[in-house]
Amino acid sequence: MAPAEDLPVTRMNDIYPGIDPKPYFDGQTYQGKVVLVTGASRGIGKEIALFYARAGAALSLVGRKYEELNEVRTKISTEMPEARVEIFVADVVNTRAVKDAVEGTVAALGRLDVVVANAGKADPWKKPFTEYDPGNWWKTMEVNIRGVYNVAHFAVPELAKTRGYNVIIGSVGAQIRMPFASSYVTSKHALNRLNEYIHAEYPDVKSFSLNPGAIRTSMADNNPEFASWLIDTIQLPAATCLRLTSGREDWLSGRYVSANWELDEVEASWKEKIIEQDALVNRLHVPV
């Protein structure tokens, strides 16, 4: 496996002072904002939804199973009785269902300020792509690319109205050539480019492709041999999202960002070079 391209900054595994959510929670800094999260019924999506709710946001929870979404809504309502929460049952590859979810969110909650496209799919990474069922290989591509595209297609115009934020949950896999993981890695790499297009075509929308870190989720259980690498907390990407969509990191719009990066260090040591060289985007490596 080739090493990932990465910034040489301090690697974080859990919440650190630069992304401490307490000021957002105590200040209710997302009050009046509407946040839509796909894949919100469990794992990373659930935690991200909880963090935004604790920071005062109204939530639109999108997922495939009503019962699981309702459990998240109940948890939010128990912790924050005043929180407004809507749920929409939708498979992100179903264009009409996503359209209904986005339109239903705006109709019920009045606007859209933040979207976190978290729903995704990963298969066991055991054998060459030619030995997998081609339908399942394409299904992974469909969920990870078409699913994010569907959400962006309908949500980004709404975000443009509020000068809002779009967060695509990507992966460090986007920067790795890892044998046997072609559908997942290719799809995540493509999402970086889609993120760049959102930034280019809708400059009023701040958009990021966020690697959430190496987290043990049910999806990660497909490849238990990597368990020893999955050392990051599920709170790490949730707290990172709060900072990314707070207005502090708008200069990173259109770029790949990792929750594992110490963001204060990135800004202090790398901001000038990143902007000057238009870095953290997909680019053919040409020898010099």
N, C-alpha and C positions, 0 to 999 in steps of 0.2 A: 504494500500500500504506500503510495507516494505521500510525503508529508503535506499537510494542509498549508496553503498560503495564509499567513496570519500576521497581525501587527505584533511586534515584540514589546508588549506591555505586560504589566502585572496581571496574572490570570486570577480571576475571582471565581469562587465556587458558591458563594452565598451572599446575602444582603451585606453591603458595606456602607460606610458613611455617605458616600456620594449618591447612593440610591435609597437611602433610608426612607421608607414610606411614611414614617410618623408625621413629618410636616404636612404631607398631603392629607393624611387621615385627620389630624388635629385641626387643620385649616379648612377642611372640606373644599379643597381647591378645585374639585371637579363638579361642584354643585352647579346645576343648570346645564350640564353637559350630558349628551346622550352617547352611549358607547355600545356598539354592536360587536359581539364576539361569536365567531363560528367555532364549532367543536367545543362548545361551552359546557357540555354535560359532565366532563371529567377531566382529569389531568391538568395540563398546562392551561387550557382554555378556561376551565373552572376556576383555577387560582387567579388568573388574570381578571376574570369577571368579579371575583370577590374583592380584589384590591381596588378596582375602580369603584365598586359599590361603597367600600369603606371610605373612599375619598370623596363621596357625595354624588357620584354620577347616577343617572338613570340607566338601566341596563336593558339591552335586547339580547336574549340568549337564543342562539341558533344551534340546532343539533338534530340528529336523526331519531332520538327516542324521547318521547314526551315525559315518561316517568322519571328519567334521569335529569332532564331539564327542570322538571318541577321540583325535584329534590334540591337542586341548586337555588331555585327561586325561594323555596322554603327556608333554606339556610340564610340567604341574604335577608329575607323578611324578618327572620328571628333576630338576627344581629342588628339590622337597620330597619326598624318598622316603618319608617317614613320613605324608604327607598321605593322608587317606581321600577317595576320589573315586568317586561313582556317576554313571552317565549314563543318561538316559531319552530315548528317541526319541519325540517328541510334537509335533503341531501344536497350538498353543494354542487354536485354535478347536474342537478336538475335545474335548468335555467329558469323555468317558470316558478319553481318553488323559491329560488333565491330572490327573484324579482318580487314575489309576494312578501317575502320576509323583509326586504329593504323598504318597500312601499308601506307595509304594515307598521314597521317601526316608526317611520316618519309620520304616518297618520295617527298613531297612538301617542307618540312622545314629542312630536312637533318639529324635530330636526335630527341631524346626525352630525356628531363632532369627531368621533373616533371610531375606526373600524379595526378590529384585529382578526385577520384571516388566519385562523389557527388549524382548521380541519386538515387532516393529512392522512397518508397511508404509507406503510412500509411493509415489505415482505421479508421472509428469511433470506439471508445472504449466504447461500450455500453452493451455488453452481453457476456455470456460465449462462448468459441470457438465452442462448439457443436451446437450453434444456428446460426452460420454464414454459408454462402455457402462455402463448402470446396474448391471449385475451386478458389474463391476469396481469401480465407485464404492462399492457396498455391501460388497464384499470388503475394501476398506481399512477401512471402518467396523467390520466384523466382527473383523478381526485386531486392530485397535487398541483396541476397546472390549470385545468379547466375549472376546478372548484374555486381557486383563487381568482381566476379571470372573471367568472360569473359574479362573484361578490364585488370585485372592482368595477365591473361594467355598470352595475346599477348603483353602487354606493358612492363612487368617486364624484359623479356630478352633484350629489347631495353634499359631499364633503367640500366641494368647491364653493358652495354657497356659504359655508361657515368658516372657510379657510382652515379646514380641519386636518385630521391626521389619519393616515392609512399605514397599518403595520402588518407586514406579511411575515408569518412565522416560517423562516427558512431553515437553514442547517449549515453547520460547518462542512457537512458532506458536499455542499456546493463547490467547495474548493479542494476536493480530494478525488483522486482517481483510485477508487477502491474496487478491486475485482469482485464480481458477483452481486454488486449493488447498483447496477446500471440504471434501472428504472427510477429508483429513489434519488440517486446522485444527479442524474440528468435532469429530472424534474426540478430539483431544488436549485440547480445551476440556472435553469431557464427562468425561475422566479426572480433571480437577481436582475435579469434583463427586463422582465415585465415591470419590475419596480422602477427601473431607470426610465421606462416609457411613461409610466404614470407621472413621474417627476417632470419629464420633458413636455408632456402634453397638457398637464394640469399644474402649472407652477404655483397656483394658490394652495394646492394640497401638499402637505409634507408627508412623504412616503419613505418607509424604511423596510429593508429586508433583514429581519432580525434572527440571528442564530440564538436559540434560547438556552444553549448550553447542553451538557451531557447529563440528561435526566432519566431516571428509571421510571418509565411510564408503561402502561399496558402495551402500547405499540412497540416499545423497545424490547419487550419480552419475547418478540419474535426472534431475537438474536441474543440468547442468554450468554453466549461466549464473550460478549462485549460488556457484561455487567460490571466488571471491575473498573471500567472506564467511566461509568455513569455515576459521577461523584458530586454533581451539582444539585442544589436544592430547587424545588419547584417554585420557591418564592423569588429566586434570582431573576427569571424572565418577567415575572409579574411586576416586581419593583422597577426593573429596567424600563418596562413599558410606560409606567407612570412618568419617569424622567423624560423619555423620548418624546412623549406627547404633551409635555408641560410648557414647551416653548424654549427650553434651554438648549436643545440640540437641533434646531431647525437647519443649521448649516450642514448636517449629515443627511439631509433629504436626498433621496435618489441613490443612496449608497447601501452597501452591505455593512451591517453592524453586528457585533457579537456581544451577548450579555456577559461573556467572560472577560471582556475588556474593562479595566478600571477607567471609567469615562472621564474623570478629572485628569488623569494622566494622558489620555488620548487628546483631550483639548489642549493641555499645557504643552505637550511635546510634539504633537503630530498635526494639529489643526492646520497650521500654515502650509505644510507640505501636502496634506490631503487636498486642500482647496487648490493650491498652485498646480498640482499634477493631476487633478481630477481623478483621484485615487479611490479605491474601494469599490470599483465597478468591474464588470466583466470585460476583459480585454485580451486579445491574442498576444501571447508573449513572443515578441520578435527579437532575435538575437542582435546584440550591438557590439 
